[in-house]
Amino acid sequence: MTAADTTTAPPDQADRVILTKDHQTHIARITICNPAKKNAMAPEDCDLMGRYLDDIAEDDAIKVVLVRGEGGVFTTGVDLNRAYGWYATPGDDRRPSQRRRLAVDRRGQRMFHEFIGFPKATIVQVESYALGLGLELALAADLAVVSRQAKLGMPAARFLGPVLGNVALFMHRLGPVVARDLMLTGRMATGAEFESARLFTRFVDEADVAAETEALAAQVAKMPADGLAIAKEAYRLVEASSTLGLEETTAYLFHSYGTNLRFEPDEFNFVKERSESGTTEAFRKRDEHYGEGSRQ
């Protein structure tokens, strides 16, 4: 067995999500690689990450999985140029049915649900941005190293409503005060805002995040493999008896309902604006509507 084994993606995704496994150090790394869009992810990228996680779960030589982004950016979340085709039924031009939405969201939430209860230790490296699904991954991980300068939040709440994302996870990890703040305003917070409450494992300046994350992964990888696996099951079972026990069902139900809104005349409709004016102009109008301009 070589010191570093690499598993490649299908040809059309080979450059967007990459898995490497180092069996000597017992660390696997999943890297999101879409720098032109600040590592935004399409649905098939999430599916591929889920398959990579399945592969890692079955690999006895791996103790730790580290999730990171290429080029000093974790991820800005979903690629909005792809988001609005999620629910389309091939060959059917009608508005997607609610049953179609539920089926798609149930499948789409699988990777996030599995990541919460993943049998290996999980670490997320948060640099620059952790928005949308990036914030969910950071909250779902066992450990997260967060840049004090990074921006975290669910800005999609400003155009798809403040129920997006895994509400049970947000309430459990962030607490009701912080969760409501981020969701009901849609603002982006800096990593430094979470430091005094120790809502993440390590807080360092942006330039030190990668090195701190690697050091943390190496430290965890020295633990006995069976001990880690048993601990993960213990944590999962205890959390299942708390608010987080509702996570699997509420995540896809609320996402499905929350993406099917009626907008009133004085409310900002991102989907409509994007269709009529394009994504860049829709973002400008969103900021204008919320009265913040370039300030988040």
N, C-alpha and C positions, 0 to 999 in steps of 0.2 A: 504494500500500500504506500502510495507517495505521500509526502508531507502535506501537499496541498492539492486537493481534487476540486475540479470545477465542473458544475453541471450547467449546461447551456440551455437556453430557451429555444422555442420554435423560431425559425428564421425571421419571421415578421416581428418578433418581440425580442430578439436576441440582444438588442442594444438598450432596452428599456427597463428590464428587471434582470438582475444577474445574481446567481447563487454561487458562492465559493465555500468549500468545506476544507478545513485544515484538521486532519485527524490526529496530528501530533499534539496540537494545542487544544484540541477538542472544541474548537469554535467554528461555527458556520456564520457566514455573513450574507445577508440579502441587501443588495444595493439597488435603489430606485434611480434610473438613469434617463431622465428626460429634461436635460438642463435648459433647452430652449423654452420650456414652459414651466420652469422652476420645479421640475420633477412632479408635475401633475400626473395623475394616473387615470387610465381608461379602465372600463370594466374588465377587459381581458387581462390587463396587468394585475388586477386584484385576484382574478382567477388563477393566474400563473403563480402569484405569491402563495396562494393557498396550496397549490400543488407542491411548491418548494417546501412549505412547512410540513406537508404530509411526508415528503421524502426525509426531511430532517428528523421528524418524530420517529421514524423507523430505523434511523442510523444510530446504533449503540455507541459509536465512537464519539458522537457529538453530545456535549453537555450544555452548551450555550449557543443561542442564536442572537446575532446582533443585526438590527435593522437600521439602515442609514440611507442617506441620499448622496448622490454624486455632486461634487463641486461645491461643497459647503452649504447646501440647502437640503433640508429633510424633504418635505413635500408641501405644496400648496393645496393639496387635496385632489378633488375630482377634476379632470379635464372637461371644462364646461362645453367645449366644442363637441364633445361626445355624449354629454349627460342626457340630452333630451331625446335621444334615440333608444334609451334603455328599454322602455316599455313597449316599443313598437312590435306588432305581430307581423311576421313576414307574410306578404300578400294581402294584408288587411290595412286599409288606409283610414279606418275609423279611429276615433278616440279610444285609447286603451281602456279595457274594462278594469274594474277594481280587482277582479280575480286574477287578471294578468299582472297587475301591479303587485299584488300580494305574492304571487308565485316568483316573480323576478326579484323582489326585495328579500324574500325568504332565502333564495339561493345566494343573492349578493351579500347578505350579512353573514354567511357561513364562515368566511375567512376570519372576520373580526371575532365572532363567537369562539372559534377554535383557538384563536390567539390568546384570549383571556385565560383559557384553561389548558394552555399548551404544556406538554409534559417535560419540556426542557426549560431551563432558565432563559428568559427573554430580556433583552436590553435594547433600548431605542436611543439613537444619537440625534438629538434635536439641535439643529443649526438653522439660523435664518428664519425659517417658517415651519410651523406645524399647524396647518389649517385643515378643517374638515376631518377627513379620514386620517390625516396626520396627527391631529389632536387625539382622535380615538385610539390610534396605535400607541401613542405615548402614554395614555391613561391605562390602556389594557396591558402594557408590559409590566414585568416584575420590577424592572429598574429602568430609569431614564436619566440620562445626562442632558441637561438643558442649558442652553446659552442664556445668559441674563439679557442679552440683546434680542433674542429670538422673539418673533410674534406668534402668538398662539390664539386660536379662537375658532368660531364657527360663523364666518362672515356670510355664508349662504343663508343664514337665518334672515338676512335683510331682504332677500328676494324670494325665499321659499317658505318662510315662516319659522318661528322659534321652537319647533319641535323636531327638527332634523337631528340626526345622530342618535347615539345610544343614550337615551335619557337616564336609564337605570345606572349605566356606567358613570355618567357625569355626576349624578347625585351621590353615588357611592364613593367615587374617588375625589371629587372636588368639594363635595358638601353642597347643601342646597343654596347657600348664599352666593358662592362663586358661580355655581352652575347657572342659576337664574340670571346673574349679572351678564355672563357671556351670551346666554341664549336670548334673553329678552331685549338686549341692545344690539347683538350681532357685532360687537366691537372686538378688536384684536388687542389682547393684553401682551405685555412683555414678560419674558421669563422671570425677570427680577421681581415682578409683582407676587409671584408664588413662593419666593424664597423664604420669607419669614415664617410662612405656614408649613414649610417643608412638604409641599404637595408633590414634589418630584425628588429623586434620590440625590442627585448632585447638581449644583448650580455653579457654573464657571463662565468666564468670559468667552466670547465667540471663538477666539483663536485657540483656546485650550480644550474645546469640546471633544474633538476627535481623539486626542491623546488620552484624555481622562476616560473616555468610553472604552478604548482599547485596554487601558490599565484595569478598569473595573471588570471587563469580560475575562481577562487573564486571571484575576483574583478569584472570580466565581468558578472558573474552569478547574481550579485546584481542588474543589470540593469533591467528595465521592459521588459518583454518578447515581448510584441507587439512592443515596441520601437526598440528592436533589429531586429525583423523581418522586420519592415518598413525600417530601416537603411540598412539592407542587400539588399533589393530590390532596394533602391536608389543607392547604390554602384554598383550593378549589371547593372542597366540601364545606368548609367554614363559610366562605363567601356565598355559597349557594343557599345558605340559611338566612342570608341578609337580603337587602334590597337588590343586590346583584343577581339573586336567584331568578328575578323576573326579566333579566337582560335579553335572553334569546328571543322570547316572544315579543316583548315590547319594542325591540329594536326595529324589526321589520314591519310590525303593524303601524307604528307611529310614522316611520319613514314613508310607507305607502300612502297613508292618509294625508300626511303633511306635504306631499308633493302634488296634491290634487286640490288646490285652493281656488276659491272665487275671490277676485280682487275687486274692491270698491273703487269708484271713480277717483278718489283722492289718495289711493294707495299705489305704491310703486310696484309695477308688474315687470319683473326682469325678463321673463320669458317673452312677453310681448315686445318689449323694447329691444331685446336681442334680435328677434325675428325681423323687426322693422329697421333697426339702425346698426346692427352688428354688435359684437361682444364688447369692443373697446368703448363705444359710445354708450352702451347700456351700463357699463361700470361707471362712466362719468356721470350719467344721470342718477345712478344709485347714490353716489357720493353727494350729488347736489340735493337730492331728495332728503337725505339724512343730515344735511347741513354741515358736513365735515370736510368737504373738498378732499385734499390729499391727506388730511389727518385721520388716523384710524382710532 
